[in-house]
Amino acid sequence: MADKAVPVVEKSLADVKLKELPRWLAGRDLTPNGLVRGVTGGYDWYYKKYINVKKGGIGGISMFLFGYVVISYVWSFDHIKHDRWRKYH
């Protein structure tokens, strides 16, 4: 009795199994307002978990900066690859 069935739509993404994913996505609010609420909720979660903590450290900010560096490298990889393959003579 303790394990009540939770509708797939109400589960978090981490709790959804692969076969339930299409039904979970169909239940999401994919309107522009819904997407903004999702991004805002994600930002609030990240801020509460890593930035605004009682015993804070540099972990949350360093994770954010590391992500920024990785994304910047991925975006400019074609340019870096082109420069590396160029013959200088």
N, C-alpha and C positions, 0 to 999 in steps of 0.2 A: 504494500500500500504506500510505502514511502517513495517508491520510484514511479511518480506520476509521469505520464507521457506529456512532454512539452512539444507544442507545435514547432515545426521546423522553422517557421518564419520568426519565432521569438528567440531562437537560439543565437548565440554569438557565432561569428565566423569560425572561431577556433573549435567549436563544438560540432560543427556541421561535417557530416561524412561526405565523401566524394560523390556518392550516388544521390545524396540529397541536395547537392549544390544547385542544380537548375531550379528546383522548387524554392530554395532559399533566395536565389537571385530574383525570381519572379515576384517574390513578396517584398522586395526592397522598394523604397521610394526613389525612383530614378529621375524625378523632376529636378530642375535646377535648384529649387529651394531645398529639396531633400538631399541633394549632393552637397550643398553648402552646409546644411545641418550636420551631415556626416563628417565633413572635413573639420568643421568647428568642434565637433565632439571629439575627434581624434586629436586635435591640437590641445583641447582642454585636458584630455587624458594624459597626453605626453607631458604637459606642463605640470600637472598635479603629481605625476609619478616621478619625474626626473629633475625638475627645476625648482618647484615650490615645495621643498621638503624641510622638515625641522633640522635634520642633521645632514645638511647638504654638502656636496662635494663637486668636483669638476666632471663627474661622470656623464651627466646629462648633456652638458654643453659640449664636451669633447665628442660624444656620440653624434651630436648634431653636426659639428664641424667635420668629422670623419665622413659622414654621409654626403656633405657638401663637396668635399674633395673627391670622393668616388664618383659622384654624379658629374662633376666638372670634367674629370678625366674621361669618362665615358662619352660625354658630348664632344670633346675635342680629340678623340682617339684617331679619327680619320686624318685630321690635320697632322698629328704627331707621326702617324704611320707614313704619310706622304713625305714628310721631311726626312724620316729615317731612310726611306728607299731612294731618295734623290742622290744622284752622283755629283760630287763636287770635283771639278777639274778646271 
